[in-house]
């Protein structure tokens, strides 16, 4: 899964990684990909279990085309959303006019957002566009937006799963002549042509971004498959994420896999993402980002 050149973390590489990801998302070219109202099983469980907090004042980070925000409105929440892409915000305002949505950088929320929230949510592995230092700072800053007993709910890429599932996935396998022959019989020629061009884009992106991949003791930066390998995502193991949260002044309530099943210490998920529910640690002082 982590192919190409792997380097230890450096400030220069980290900055390039974050800037590249933010540039991709700011472009707004993925609006149609996120124009859905489907919740995942783990999201459904979170909505049911934490309905009280999610029906209060809630901030949806990276609200995209309004997928999750629309359900918050259904719960009667005072729903707020931010996204870095103006086109995403425009779509979100059309789909969920009841919500208060604005263009904002999650790394600088204090410039546009004020007040406390009963819940801050960051679905779709939103925080993983950042490098380690900036991601820690964002998590630290988010703590100050939480009301007493407020919840932070976020998903993040699971390094434990990646380490237990090395090698290419079925969708990453090369389009061999034999496979191409079967596709010509099974699907429309236009679809085969699109598939070939997509594979070429994937190959070009992987070659270009491979040098920015990183492997560190407690996390990795991986050029993974979403959007034709055009992004570099942060991956972290379950226990390392819990320790990181504790160091930033949080208390982990639970960690869930894609089906909503609890993942305990030492465990990993059944796919490349885990969902964490946390709250401000009782009696903790100012959070640190080290």
Residue, then its C-alpha position, 0 to 999 in steps of 0.5 A: x500500500x505504501x509504495x515508492x520512496x518512504x522518508x522520515x518526517x521533515x518540516x519541508x516535506x510536511x509543508x508540501x504535503x499539507x499545501x498540496x492537499x489543501x490546494x486539491x480540496x480548495x479547488x472544489x473539483x470533487x463536489x459531485x463525488x460528495x453530493x450524497x445523503x448516505x450515512x455509513x453504519x458507524x455514523x448511524x450508530x453515532x447519531x443514535x448514541x449521541x443524539x442529545x449532543x448532536x441535536x444541540x449546537x454542532x459544528x461540521x468540519x469539511x461539510x462538503x455538499x451537506x451529507x452529514x449536515x442535513x441529518x443534523x438539521x433533521x435532529x433539530x440541531x443549531x447546525x454550523x458548517x465550514x469548508x475550504x472550497x467555495x463551491x462546496x459551500x455553495x452546494x451545501x447552502x442549496x441543499x441545507x439552507x437551514x444550516x449556517x455554512x461558510x468558507x473557512x480553513x479548519x486550521x484557522x477556525x478562530x477567524x470565522x467561528x466563535x462560541x462553544x459547541x455541544x459537538x464538533x464533527x470531522x467526518x470523511x477523515x477530514x483531519x488527515x489532510x494535515x501533516x503531523x504538527x498541524x493536525x495536532x494543532x488543529x485537534x488542540x484548537x478544537x478543544x477550545x470550541x467544545x462546551x462542557x461535556x461537548x464531544x469531538x467526533x472524527x474519523x481518521x485513517x487506520x495505520x493498524x489496518x494498513x499494516x495488516x493489509x499490505x500490497x495492492x487492493x483488487x482495484x489497484x491491480x494493473x489492467x493486463x491484456x487478459x483483463x482488458x480483453x474480458x472488459x471489452x466483452x463485459x462492458x462498454x468500450x467507452x468505459x474501458x477507455x475511461x478506465x485506461x485513462x484513469x489508470x494513467x492518471x493514477x500512475x502519474x499521481x503516484x509517481x509525482x507524490x511518492x517522494x512525499x510519503x513518510x513513515x514515522x514511529x507513530x504515524x505515516x503519510x500515505x499516497x492512497x487510492x481516493x481521487x486517483x491517488x491525488x492526495x497524501x493522507x495521515x494514518x495512525x494506529x488506534x493506540x497512538x491516536x488515543x495517546x495523542x488525544x490524551x496529550x492534547x487534553x482529551x479523554x477517549x470515550x470510544x473508538x469504532x470501526x466502519x460497522x460501529x463495533x468497538x475497537x479496543x486497545x491494540x486493535x485495528x479496524x476492518x477497513x482503512x478508517x476508524x471513528x473516534x469519540x472524545x471529550x475534554x479531559x476533566x480538570x485538564x490544563x491548556x492543551x499542548x501540540x508537542 
